[in-house]
């Protein structure tokens, strides 16, 4: 199992989701299995089989979350320099073609939310910004061509 870096907030989200699955969703499914078992012949009881399938899916999800939490290492973002783009950096860039300014936060893949400009360090833009300093131009190959972003500002959450 390889270690995965994660923010404190990301770890808290995973732990909260795990808690909900174990202590809210699991009891609901157990109750549903019990209810459907009482309906009679299990070999022809579609509701029972659906509940058992939901239970297998839930247990798989719980196991995946437990493994993800076990291999995660929380990073103290206050120790990350802000002179270059690193993991957990918030970066303001200017598109050199149209002058539009965009703010991205660079995070591990599991914490990405592209709808809110929280991008994975493994994404083309994330990779292209890594290691860049304020004033540098990042040339990022994408399927539609090359993005050219000037780094305007770099900060990090503490």
N, C-alpha and C positions, 0 to 999 in steps of 0.2 A: 504494500500500500504506500503510495507516494503522498507526501504531505502537500496540502493545499493551503495557500495563504488566504486569509479571510479578514474582513474588518470586524470590529467588535459588534457593530450593528448587524452585520451579516450573520454572525454566530448567534446573536440573540434572536434573530428571525428564525433561523433553523431550529433552535431550541424551543421556541414558542410553537412552531408548526408541529414539532415532534410531540410536545406536551398535548396539544389539541388532538392529534391523531390517537395518542395512547389513552387519554383520559376523557375524551368526548366522543370521538368517532368509533373507537373500538367498542365501548359499552353499547352504543346504539346498534352496531352490527350484531353483537352477541344477543341482544334482546330480540332483534329481527329473526335471527336463526332460531332462537327458542320459540318465538311465535309461530314461525312457519313450520317448524317440526311438529307442532301440535295439530297441524291441519290434516295429518294422516300420512298415507303411503308416500314415503320419501322418493321412491323411484319415479313417480309421476308428478312430483311437486316442483313446478317450475320456480315458484317463489323461493323455496328452500335452496334450490341450486343457484339461483341468482344471488341470494344472500351469502352463500358459501363462496361464490366467485368474488363478490365484493370484499369478503373477509381476506381472501388470498391476495387481492390487489392491495388492500390496506396494509397487511403484514409485510408485503414486499416493499411498499413505500416507507414504512417504519424502519425496516432493515436498512434501506438505502440512506435514509436520513441519519441513522445511528452511525453508519460507516462514514458518511461525509463529515459528521461532527468529530468522530474519532480521529480522522486524518487531517482535520483542519488545525491550522496554527494561526492564532490571532496576531495580527501585526499592530504594533504600537505606531500609529501614523505620525506621532510627534517626532519619531526618530528618523523619518524619511526626509532627506534634503528636498528643498523646494527650488533649487537652482536649475534643475532639469526635470523633464517629465519622467516620473516613475509611477509604479503601482500606487493607486489611491490619490494621485494628483488630480486637481481640478485645473483644466487648461482652457484658456480663452485663446481662440485662433481666429484669424481673419483670412477668408478665402481671397486669394490674390486675384482671382478672375472677376468676382463681382463685389468685393469689399464687405460681404456679409460676415458678421462676427458670430461665432458659435462657442458655447461653453460646453466642454465635455468633462466627465469624470471618468478616469481610467481605473477599472476594477477587475478582479478575477472573473472568469467566464460565468460562474454561478451567480454573481451579483449583478450582471449586466441587465439593463432596462433601456433598450434603444429608444423607446418612445419618449423617455425623459433625458436623452443624451448621456446616459450612463453606459459607457461602452466597455467591452471586454478588451483586456490587454492583448488577447489573441486575435482580435478583429483586424482587418487591414488598416483601419484608421488608428487603432490602439498601437499596433506594431509600428506604424509610420511616425507616430508622435514620440515613442519611447526614446529617451536619451537626448531629446532636443532641448535647447535653451531658449530663453526669451530673445526674440529677434531673428532666430533661425527660420528657414523655410523648410517645411517637411513636404517632400514630394511623395505622394502616396498612390501607388498603382491600384486602380479599381477596375472592374470590368468595363466601365464606360470611358476609361482613359486615365488621366493622372490628375489627382487633386493636389493643389498647391496651397498649403496653409502656412501663414506666418504666425509664429508663436507670439502672442501679445502679453500673456500673463500666466503664471504658474503659482498655484497655492495648494495647500493641503488642509484637510480637516484635522483638528486636534481633539 
